[in-house]
């Protein structure tokens, strides 16, 4: 649905509903917009002003009546670009704060499809070799479009990937090396180690990624991976 996509692009739910309504109606009043999207008219004006500030809606007067037009959707690109540029200006400050944390072990939990995607994007952002076990193609099964995109980015950035799979089949040939263990090791959990981070994926019944940041913990998990690697077969 268009409204959901607009929310993913950074609009609030209210902004997305109102903007989508204005796009459909083209030349309209606040009353018509309210009827189209189900918002009370008194709340519409604040949302329309927010959209105007973002360059997504234009306002003009026709006699005593205020009418609204949707701006060219290409303006969404400019809106997103501005947010990217803003993030770029203070991202180093945020990274410095993140790195200055005193905790030796940091645990983060990501839930749902979007949470899982965030956890997987970080693997590429870190850019360190990935050691994985308990894998059987869950990402491409549960999040197929994102999974294919993730593999393309891995290939593009030439990030080494060593995987221990419990299932042979249509596994990516790009990966550095894959080995296999018997199905008895199969389950709804897969583990990924990269840098000082361990990403434990739970695929059923719900999508959950548990990310542990600790050099000590990552080192222990790499040792466990090494033991499995020795008994796994090409």
C-alpha positions as CSV (number, residue, x, y, z in Angstrom):
1,X,0.0,0.0,0.0
2,X,1.3,3.5,-0.9
3,X,0.8,4.9,2.6
4,X,3.0,2.2,4.2
5,X,5.8,2.9,1.6
6,X,5.6,6.6,2.4
7,X,6.0,5.8,6.1
8,X,9.1,3.7,5.3
9,X,10.5,6.7,3.5
10,X,10.3,8.8,6.6
11,X,6.9,10.4,6.7
12,X,4.7,10.1,9.8
13,X,1.6,8.0,9.5
14,X,-0.6,11.1,9.5
15,X,1.6,12.8,6.9
16,X,1.5,9.8,4.7
17,X,-2.3,9.5,4.8
18,X,-2.8,13.1,4.1
19,X,-0.2,13.3,1.3
20,X,-1.6,10.2,-0.3
21,X,-5.1,11.7,-0.1
22,X,-4.0,15.0,-1.7
23,X,-2.2,13.1,-4.5
24,X,-5.5,11.2,-5.3
25,X,-7.7,14.3,-5.1
26,X,-5.2,16.6,-6.9
27,X,-7.0,19.9,-6.3
28,X,-8.9,19.8,-3.0
29,X,-10.0,21.5,0.2
30,X,-9.3,20.5,3.8
31,X,-12.8,19.2,4.1
32,X,-12.3,16.9,1.0
33,X,-9.0,15.7,2.4
34,X,-10.6,14.9,5.7
35,X,-13.3,12.9,4.1
36,X,-10.8,11.0,1.9
37,X,-8.4,10.0,4.7
38,X,-10.7,9.9,7.7
39,X,-8.9,12.5,9.7
40,X,-10.8,15.2,11.7
41,X,-10.6,18.5,9.8
42,X,-9.2,20.3,12.8
43,X,-6.1,18.0,12.7
44,X,-5.6,18.2,9.0
45,X,-4.3,21.7,9.0
46,X,-1.2,21.0,11.1
47,X,-0.4,18.0,9.0
48,X,-0.8,20.0,5.8
49,X,1.6,22.6,7.1
50,X,4.2,19.9,7.9
51,X,3.9,18.6,4.4
52,X,4.1,22.1,3.0
53,X,7.4,22.7,4.9
54,X,8.7,19.4,3.4
55,X,7.9,20.7,-0.1
56,X,5.3,18.0,-0.7
57,X,2.1,20.1,-0.7
58,X,1.4,23.6,-2.1
59,X,-1.4,25.9,-0.9
60,X,-3.3,28.6,-2.9
61,X,-6.3,30.7,-2.3
62,X,-9.4,30.7,-4.5
63,X,-11.6,33.5,-3.2
64,X,-12.0,32.8,0.5
65,X,-11.3,29.1,0.0
66,X,-7.9,27.5,0.7
67,X,-7.1,24.7,-1.7
68,X,-4.3,22.2,-1.8
69,X,-2.2,20.5,-4.5
70,X,0.3,17.7,-4.1
71,X,3.8,18.7,-5.3
72,X,5.7,16.6,-7.8
73,X,6.5,13.3,-6.0
74,X,10.1,13.8,-7.1
75,X,10.3,16.2,-4.2
76,X,10.5,13.1,-2.0
77,X,14.0,12.6,-3.3
78,X,15.0,16.1,-2.1
79,X,13.3,15.5,1.3
80,X,15.2,12.2,1.8
81,X,18.5,13.8,0.5
82,X,18.2,16.5,3.1
83,X,17.7,14.0,5.9
84,X,20.8,12.1,4.6
85,X,22.9,15.2,4.6
86,X,21.7,16.2,8.1
87,X,22.6,12.8,9.4
88,X,26.0,13.1,7.7
89,X,26.8,16.3,9.6
90,X,26.4,14.8,13.1
91,X,27.0,11.1,12.5
92,X,30.6,11.3,13.6
93,X,29.4,12.8,16.9
94,X,26.9,9.9,17.4
95,X,29.7,7.4,16.6
96,X,32.0,9.0,19.1
97,X,29.3,8.7,21.8
98,X,28.6,5.1,20.9
99,X,32.3,4.1,21.0
100,X,32.7,5.9,24.4
101,X,30.2,3.6,26.1
102,X,31.8,2.0,29.2
103,X,29.9,-1.2,29.1
104,X,32.1,-4.2,28.3
105,X,29.1,-6.2,27.0
106,X,26.3,-4.5,25.1
107,X,23.2,-6.5,24.1
108,X,20.6,-5.2,21.7
109,X,17.4,-7.0,20.5
110,X,15.9,-6.3,17.1
111,X,12.3,-7.6,16.4
112,X,10.2,-8.1,13.3
113,X,11.2,-7.8,9.6
114,X,12.6,-4.3,9.9
115,X,14.6,-5.1,13.0
116,X,16.1,-8.1,11.4
117,X,17.0,-6.1,8.3
118,X,18.8,-3.5,10.5
119,X,20.8,-6.2,12.2
120,X,21.9,-7.7,8.8
121,X,22.7,-4.3,7.3
122,X,25.2,-3.8,10.2
123,X,27.2,-6.9,9.0
124,X,27.9,-5.1,5.7
125,X,28.6,-1.8,7.4
126,X,31.2,-3.3,9.7
127,X,32.8,-5.0,6.7
128,X,34.6,-7.7,8.6
129,X,34.8,-11.4,7.7
130,X,31.6,-13.2,8.7
131,X,31.6,-16.7,10.3
132,X,28.1,-18.3,10.4
133,X,26.6,-21.5,11.5
134,X,23.1,-23.0,11.9
135,X,22.3,-21.5,8.5
136,X,19.9,-23.0,5.9
137,X,18.9,-20.0,3.8
138,X,16.5,-18.4,6.3
139,X,17.1,-14.8,5.2
140,X,16.2,-15.5,1.6
141,X,13.2,-17.6,2.7
142,X,11.7,-15.0,5.1
143,X,12.9,-11.8,3.5
144,X,13.6,-12.8,-0.1
145,X,14.0,-9.3,-1.8
146,X,16.1,-8.0,1.1
147,X,18.1,-11.3,1.1
148,X,19.1,-11.0,-2.6
149,X,20.0,-7.3,-2.1
150,X,22.2,-8.2,0.9
151,X,24.0,-10.9,-1.0
152,X,24.7,-8.5,-3.9
153,X,26.1,-5.9,-1.5
154,X,28.3,-8.6,0.1
155,X,29.7,-9.5,-3.3
156,X,30.2,-5.9,-4.3
157,X,32.2,-5.1,-1.1
158,X,34.0,-8.5,-1.3
159,X,33.3,-9.3,2.4
160,X,34.6,-12.8,3.2
161,X,31.9,-15.2,4.4
162,X,32.4,-18.6,5.9
163,X,29.2,-20.5,6.4
164,X,28.3,-23.8,8.0
165,X,25.0,-24.9,6.5
166,X,22.6,-27.6,7.6
167,X,20.9,-27.8,4.2
168,X,22.4,-28.1,0.7
169,X,20.7,-26.5,-2.2
170,X,20.5,-23.1,-3.9
171,X,23.2,-21.5,-1.6
172,X,25.0,-18.4,-2.9
173,X,28.2,-19.5,-4.8
174,X,29.7,-16.1,-4.1
175,X,30.5,-16.9,-0.5
176,X,34.1,-17.6,0.3
177,X,33.6,-21.1,1.5
178,X,30.6,-23.2,2.7
179,X,30.6,-26.4,4.6
180,X,27.8,-28.7,5.7
181,X,26.8,-30.6,8.8
182,X,23.9,-33.0,9.3
183,X,20.3,-32.0,9.6
184,X,20.4,-32.8,13.4
185,X,22.1,-29.4,13.8
186,X,19.2,-27.7,12.0
187,X,16.8,-25.4,13.9
188,X,15.2,-22.0,13.9
189,X,18.4,-20.3,15.2
190,X,21.5,-19.2,13.2
191,X,24.6,-17.4,14.5
192,X,26.8,-14.9,12.8
193,X,30.2,-13.6,14.2
194,X,31.9,-10.6,12.8
195,X,34.5,-8.3,14.4
196,X,33.6,-8.0,18.1
197,X,29.9,-8.8,17.4
198,X,27.7,-11.9,17.6
199,X,24.4,-11.8,15.9
200,X,22.0,-14.6,16.9
201,X,19.0,-14.9,14.6
202,X,15.8,-16.5,15.8
203,X,13.6,-17.2,12.7
204,X,10.6,-18.9,14.3
205,X,7.9,-18.3,15.5
206,X,8.9,-14.6,15.2
207,X,11.8,-12.8,13.7
208,X,14.3,-11.7,16.4
209,X,18.0,-10.8,16.2
210,X,20.0,-10.7,19.4
211,X,23.2,-8.7,18.9
212,X,26.0,-9.0,21.5
213,X,28.9,-6.6,21.3
214,X,31.9,-7.9,23.2
215,X,35.4,-9.0,22.0
216,X,35.4,-11.7,24.7
217,X,32.0,-13.2,23.7
218,X,32.8,-12.9,20.0
219,X,36.1,-14.7,20.6
220,X,34.4,-17.6,22.3
221,X,31.8,-17.9,19.6
222,X,34.6,-18.0,17.0
223,X,36.2,-20.9,18.8
224,X,32.9,-22.7,18.8
225,X,32.6,-22.0,15.0
226,X,36.2,-23.4,14.6
227,X,35.2,-26.7,16.2
228,X,32.1,-27.0,14.0
229,X,34.2,-26.1,10.9
230,X,36.5,-29.0,11.6
231,X,33.7,-31.6,11.5
232,X,31.7,-29.9,8.7
233,X,32.2,-31.3,5.2
234,X,32.6,-29.3,1.9
